[in-house]
Amino acid sequence: MNLDLTQGQLEFREEVRSFVAERLPAEIRDRLRAGHPPSKQDTVTWQRFLNERGWAAPHWPKRYGGAELGQMERLILMDELYRAPAPLPQVFNITMLGPVLMKFGTPEQCEYFLPKLANLDLWFCQGFSEPGSGSDLASLRTAARREGDHYVVNGQKIWTTTAHWADWTFALVRTDPEARKQEGISFLLIDLKSPGITIRPITSIDGEHHLNEVFFDEVRVPLGNLVGQENKGWDCAKFLLGNERTGIANVGLCRERLEHARAVAGRTRQGDGILLDDPKLQAEFAMLDAEIRALEVTNWRFLLTTSEQQALPAFASVLKLKGVELQQDVNALLARVAGPQGLERRDGGETEHGPLTPRYFYSRAASIYGGTSEVQKDILSKFILG
């Protein structure tokens, strides 16, 4: 395939770079570069800037506030946001729920929710996983029964990212306990301020609070919050999980972290010189740089070639697996290069290089969320290797 960007694509990259340089607050950029995850306000602030250009939801139709960007332009935008680094648009709003509403939602649901999703006036989280229902999501037990003009929801969700920040959740619930696993499930939008909802924090391996348990105790949800047909929520879930693959390889993230590692090594003393002069370390940088480039080209080949996506949709698992592997390798290198300076100080102050070791720990979770590496390998063995 032709790996050269067209003149229009080159100009679009420069447009994005100029916009980011002009509008991204320096304190947000510096905090992310040091290894901190974006705060809720970081993401809200930046997404609203992006939304002014239609770039918060770049693949959405213009009538819903998007920019209708092509696949290559979306890849360029994502790459530049990672390189800045800048917060990415809130994934549950933009990548997941928005396209589901456009395909399965009512006109009233689209008119009310889509502008709020794009501008982050409402923050959604994903209520899918449950204790015992992770990879086997169709075995979920959170139930909803009809009472008049409401569903009444009871059950528990777990590993719910940013539920403590969220205003609403989109959740899979069982509305027909007698049906086969995939056939009795509905897709509901639930206001998290509703009586009967309890959110409990889960502290992850990096010491941060990203994850939560969410409990539903006789929570009343209006029937109008059903997306699609009752008992057909599995169709929404399949579309959601298979609809968006632009960011699955995390090429931009790997490249930004590798460049940061190179910068850290370039200012770290070793003997009479600097750490970056070490030939073995230079070879490691070169190897990772080549692997990231190879992943980028593979990502382009898959995402920009409709025939390949149609012929081998399961190849997306290769992108997920290799992207996770490189993300973990780069974070391990960065933590090793920073050494003790990559630790977060217990007094809350900053070290020279920021909290790089905690981010290394959190990168281990990348082989679990979004489909475990074991499940991805099962997919490849079945659909590609036969």
For each residue, the residues with C-beta under 8 A, 3 or more apart:
1: 300 301 304 305
2:
3: 297 300
4:
5: 9 10 13 72 76
6: 9 10
7: 10 11
8: 11 12
9: 5 6 12 13 72 73 76
10: 5 6 7 13 14
11: 7 8 14 15
12: 8 9 15 16 73 76
13: 5 9 10 16 17 76 80
14: 10 11 17 18
15: 11 12 18 19
16: 12 13 19 20 55 76 77 80
17: 13 14 20 21 80
18: 14 15 21 22
19: 15 16 22 23 53 55
20: 16 17 23 24 80 81 84 86
21: 17 18 24
22: 18 19
23: 19 20 49
24: 20 21 28 29 46 49 84 86
25: 28 29 45 46
26: 29 30
27: 30 31
28: 24 25 31 32 38 42 45 46 86 87
29: 24 25 26 32 33 84 85 86
30: 26 27 33 34
31: 27 28 34 36 38 42
32: 28 29 35 36 37 38 42 84 85 86 87
33: 29 30 85 260 354
34: 30 31 350 353 354 355
35: 32 342 353 354 355 356 358 359
36: 31 32 354 355
37: 32 208 210 359
38: 28 31 32 42 43 46 87
39: 42 43
40: 43 44 123 162 165
41: 44 45
42: 28 31 32 38 39 45 46 87
43: 38 39 40 46 47 87 90 120
44: 40 41 47 48 120 123
45: 25 28 41 42 48 49
46: 24 25 28 38 42 43 49 50 86 87
47: 43 44 50 51 56 87 89 90 119 120
48: 44 45 51 52 56 119 120
49: 23 24 45 46 52 53
50: 46 47 53 55 56 89
51: 47 48 54 55 56 57 65 118 119 120
52: 48 49
53: 19 49 50 67
54: 51 57 58 62 65 66 67
55: 16 19 50 51 58 67 69 77 89
56: 47 48 50 51 65 89 94 118 119 120
57: 51 54 60 64 65 66 67 89 94 98 117 118
58: 54 55 66 67 69 73 74 77
59: 66 67 68 69 74 244 246
60: 57 64 65 66 67 68 94 98 99 102 114 118
61: 64 66 68 102
62: 54 65 66 67 68
63:
64: 57 60 61 98 102 110 114 115 118
65: 51 54 56 57 60 62 114 115 118 119
66: 54 57 58 59 60 61 62 69 118
67: 53 54 55 57 58 59 60 62
68: 59 60 61 62
69: 55 58 59 66 73 74 77
70: 73 74
71: 74 75 246 303 304
72: 5 9 75 76 300 304
73: 9 12 58 69 70 76 77
74: 58 59 69 70 71 77 78 246
75: 71 72 78 79 246 299 300 303
76: 5 9 12 13 16 72 73 79 80
77: 16 55 58 69 73 74 80 81
78: 74 75 81 82 88 246 247 252
79: 75 76 82 83 251 252 255
80: 13 16 17 20 76 77 83 84 252
81: 20 77 78 84 85 86 87 88 252
82: 78 79 85 86 88 250 251 252 253 255 256
83: 79 80 252 255 256 259
84: 20 24 29 32 80 81 256
85: 29 32 33 81 82 256
86: 20 24 28 29 32 46 81 82
87: 28 32 38 42 43 46 47 81
88: 78 81 82 91 247
89: 47 50 55 56 57 93 94 95
90: 43 47 93 94 120 123 124
91: 88 94 95 96
92: 95 96 97 123 124 125 126 161 162 166 170
93: 89 90 96 97 98 117 118 120 122 123 124
94: 56 57 60 89 90 91 98 117 118
95: 89 91 92 98 99 243 244 247
96: 91 92 93 99 100 124 126 170 240 244
97: 92 93 100 101 113 117 124 170 240
98: 57 60 64 93 94 95 101 102 114 117 118
99: 60 95 96 102 103 239 240 243 244
100: 96 97 103 104 105 170 187 227 236 239 240 243
101: 97 98 104 105 109 110 113 114 117 227
102: 60 61 64 98 99 105 110 114
103: 99 100 239
104: 100 101 187 227 228 235 236 239
105: 100 101 102 109 110 113 227 228
106: 109 110
107: 110 111
108: 111 112 224
109: 101 105 106 112 113 189 224 227
110: 64 101 102 105 106 107 113 114
111: 107 108 114 115
112: 108 109 116
113: 97 101 105 109 110 116 117 122 189
114: 60 64 65 98 101 102 110 111 117 118
115: 64 65 111 118 119 121
116: 112 113 119 120 121 122
117: 57 93 94 97 98 101 113 114 120 122 124
118: 51 56 57 60 64 65 66 93 94 98 114 115
119: 47 48 51 56 65 115 116
120: 43 44 47 48 51 56 90 93 116 117 123
121: 115 116
122: 93 113 116 117 167 168
123: 40 44 90 92 93 120 162 165 166 167 168
124: 90 92 93 96 97 117 166 167 168 169 170
125: 92 160 161 162 163 165 166 168 169 192
126: 92 96 160 161 169 170
127: 142 157 160 169 170 171 172 190 214
128: 137 140 157 171 172 237
129: 133 134 137 157 158 159 160
130: 133 134 140 141 142 155 156 157 158
131: 156 158
132: 139 141
133: 129 130 136 137 138 139 140 141
134: 129 130 137 159
135: 371 372 375
136: 133 139
137: 128 129 133 134 140 172 237
138: 133 181 182 185 234
139: 132 133 136 181
140: 128 130 133 137 155 172 173 174 185
141: 130 132 133 155 174
142: 127 130 153 154 155 156 157 171 172 173 174 216
143: 153 154 155 173 174 175 177
144: 151 152 153 154 173 174 175 186 188 221
145: 151 152 175
146: 150 151 152 175 223
147: 150 151 152 220
148:
149: 222 223
150: 146 147 220 221 222 223
151: 144 145 146 147 173 175 186 188 220 221 222 223 225 226
152: 144 145 146 147 218 219 220 221
153: 142 143 144 171 173 188 190 216 218 219 220 221
154: 142 143 144 216 217 218 219
155: 130 140 141 142 143 173 215 216
156: 130 131 142 213 214 215 216
157: 127 128 129 130 142 160 169 171 213 214 216
158: 129 130 131 202 212 213 214
159: 129 134 202 211 212 369
160: 125 126 127 129 157 163 169 199 211 212 213 214
161: 92 125 126 210 211 212
162: 40 92 123 125 165 166 210 212
163: 125 160 166 169 192 199 212 214
164: 199 201 209 212
165: 40 123 125 162
166: 92 123 124 125 162 163 169 192
167: 122 123 124 191 192 193
168: 122 123 124 125 189 190 191 192
169: 124 125 126 127 157 160 163 166 189 190 192 214
170: 92 96 97 100 124 126 127 187 188 189 190 227
171: 127 128 142 153 157 187 188 190
172: 127 128 137 140 142 185 186 187 188 233 234 237
173: 140 142 143 144 151 153 155 185 186 188 233
174: 140 141 142 143 144 177 184 185 186
175: 143 144 145 146 151 184 185 186 230 231 233
176: 179 183 184 231
177: 143 174 184
178: 184
179: 176 183 184 231
180: 183 184
181: 138 139 184 185
182: 138 185 234
183: 176 179 180 231 234
184: 174 175 176 177 178 179 180 181 231
185: 138 140 172 173 174 175 181 182 231 233 234 237
186: 144 151 172 173 174 175 226 228 230 231 232 233
187: 100 104 170 171 172 226 227 228 233 236 237
188: 144 151 153 170 171 172 173 221 225 226 227 233
189: 109 113 168 169 170 221 225 227
190: 127 153 168 169 170 171 194 197 216 219 221 225
191: 167 168 194 221
192: 125 163 166 167 168 169 197 199 214
193: 167 197
194: 190 191 197 219 220 221
195: 219 220
196: 216 217 218 219 220
197: 190 192 193 194 214 215 216 217 219
198: 214 215 217
199: 160 163 164 192 212 213 214 215
200: 212 213 214 215
201: 164 209 211 212
202: 158 159 209 210 211 212 213
203: 207 208 209 211
204: 207 208 209 210 211 362 365
205: 361 362 364 365
206: 355 358 359 361 362
207: 203 204 344 358
208: 37 203 204 358 362
209: 164 201 202 203 204 212
210: 37 161 162 202 204 362
211: 159 160 161 201 202 203 204
212: 158 159 160 161 162 163 164 199 200 201 202 209
213: 156 157 158 160 199 200 202
214: 127 156 157 158 160 163 169 192 197 198 199 200
215: 155 156 197 198 199 200
216: 142 153 154 155 156 157 190 196 197 219
217: 154 196 197 198
218: 152 153 154 196
219: 152 153 154 190 194 195 196 197 216
220: 147 150 151 152 153 194 195 196
221: 144 150 151 152 153 188 189 190 191 194 225
222: 149 150 151 225
223: 146 149 150 151 226
224: 108 109
225: 151 188 189 190 221 222
226: 151 186 187 188 223 229 230
227: 100 101 104 105 109 170 187 188 189 233 236
228: 104 105 186 187 232 233 235 236
229: 226 232
230: 175 186 226
231: 175 176 179 183 184 185 186
232: 186 228 229 235 236
233: 172 173 175 185 186 187 188 227 228 236 237
234: 138 172 182 183 185 237 238
235: 104 228 232 238 239
236: 100 104 187 227 228 232 233 239 240
237: 128 137 172 185 187 233 234 240 241
238: 234 235 241 242
239: 99 100 103 104 235 236 242 243
240: 96 97 99 100 236 237 243
241: 237 238
242: 238 239 313
243: 95 99 100 239 240
244: 59 95 96 99 247
245: 248 302 303 316 319
246: 59 71 74 75 78 303
247: 78 88 95 244 250
248: 245 316 319 320 323 370
249: 295 296 298 299 319 320 322 323
250: 82 247 253 254 323 324 326 327 366
251: 79 82 254 255 292 295 296 299 323
252: 78 79 80 81 82 83 255 256
253: 82 250 256 257 327
254: 250 251 257 258 288 292 295 323 326 327 330
255: 79 82 83 251 252 258 259 292
256: 82 83 84 85 252 253 259 260
257: 253 254 260 261 327 330 331 334
258: 254 255 261 262 285 288 289 292 330 333
259: 83 255 256 262 263
260: 33 256 257 263 264 334
261: 257 258 264 265 285 330 333 334 337
262: 258 259 265 266 276 285
263: 259 260 266 267
264: 260 261 267 268 334 337 338 353 356
265: 261 262 268 274 275 276 281 285 337
266: 262 263 274 275 276
267: 263 264 274
268: 264 265 274 275 276 337 338 339 341
269: 273 274 275
270: 273 274 275 277 278
271:
272:
273: 269 270 277
274: 265 266 267 268 269 270 277
275: 265 266 268 269 270 278 281 337
276: 262 265 266 268 281 282
277: 270 273 274 282
278: 270 275 281 282
279: 282 283
280: 283 284
281: 265 275 276 278 284 285 337
282: 276 277 278 279 285 286
283: 279 280 286 287
284: 280 281 287 288 333
285: 258 261 262 265 281 282 288 289 333
286: 282 283 289 290
287: 283 284 290 291
288: 254 258 284 285 291 292 326 329 330 333
289: 258 285 286 292 293
290: 286 287 293 294
291: 287 288 294 295 322 326
292: 251 254 255 258 288 289 295 296 326 330
293: 289 290 296 297
294: 290 291 297 298
295: 249 251 254 291 292 298 299 319 322 323 326
296: 249 251 292 293 299 300
297: 3 293 294 300 301
298: 249 294 295 301 302 318 319 322
299: 75 249 251 295 296 302 303 319
300: 1 3 72 75 296 297 303 304
301: 1 297 298 304 305 308
302: 245 298 299 305 308 309 315 316 319
303: 71 75 245 246 299 300 309
304: 1 71 72 300 301
305: 1 301 302 308 309
306: 309 310
307: 310 311
308: 301 302 305 311 312 315
309: 302 303 305 306 312 313 315
310: 306 307 313
311: 307 308
312: 308 309 315 383 384
313: 242 309 310 316 383
314: 317 379 380 382 383 384
315: 302 308 309 312 318 319 384
316: 245 248 302 313 319 320
317: 314 320 321 371 376 377 379 380
318: 298 315 321 322 380
319: 245 248 249 295 298 299 302 315 316 322 323
320: 248 249 316 317 323 324 370 371 376
321: 317 318 324 325 373 376 377 380
322: 249 291 295 298 318 319 325 326
323: 248 249 250 251 254 295 319 320 326 327
324: 250 320 321 327 328 366 367 373
325: 321 322 328 329
326: 250 254 288 291 292 295 322 323 329 330
327: 250 253 254 257 323 324 330 331 363 366
328: 324 325 331 332 363 364 366 367
329: 288 325 326 332 333
330: 254 257 258 261 288 292 326 327 333 334
331: 257 327 328 334 335 356 359 360 363
332: 328 329 335 336 360 363
333: 258 261 284 285 288 329 330 336 337
334: 257 260 261 264 330 331 337 338 342 356 359 360
335: 331 332 338 342 356 357 359 360
336: 332 333 339
337: 261 264 265 268 275 281 333 334 342
338: 264 268 334 335 341 342 353 356 357
339: 268 336 342
340: 343
341: 268 338 351 352 353
342: 35 334 335 337 338 339 351 353 354 355 356 357 360
343: 340 351 355 357
344: 207 351 354 355 357 358
345: 348 349 350 351
346:
347:
348: 345
349: 345
350: 34 345 354
351: 341 342 343 344 345 354 355
352: 341
353: 34 35 264 338 341 342 356
354: 33 34 35 36 342 344 350 351
355: 34 35 36 206 342 343 344 351 358 359
356: 35 264 331 334 335 338 342 353 359 360
357: 335 338 342 343 344 360 361
358: 35 206 207 208 344 355 361 362
359: 35 37 206 331 334 335 355 356 362 363
360: 331 332 334 335 342 356 357 363 364
361: 205 206 357 358 364
362: 204 205 206 208 210 358 359 365
363: 327 328 331 332 359 360 366
364: 205 328 360 361 367
365: 204 205 362 368 369
366: 250 324 327 328 363 369 370
367: 324 328 364 372 373
368: 365 372 373
369: 159 365 366
370: 248 320 366
371: 135 317 320 375 376
372: 135 367 368 375 376
373: 321 324 367 368 376 377
374: 377 378
375: 135 371 372 378 379
376: 317 320 321 371 372 373 379 380
377: 317 321 373 374 380 381
378: 374 375 381 382
379: 314 317 375 376 382 383
380: 314 317 318 321 376 377 383 384 385
381: 377 378 384 385
382: 314 378 379 385 386
383: 312 313 314 379 380
384: 312 314 315 380 381
385: 380 381 382
386: 382
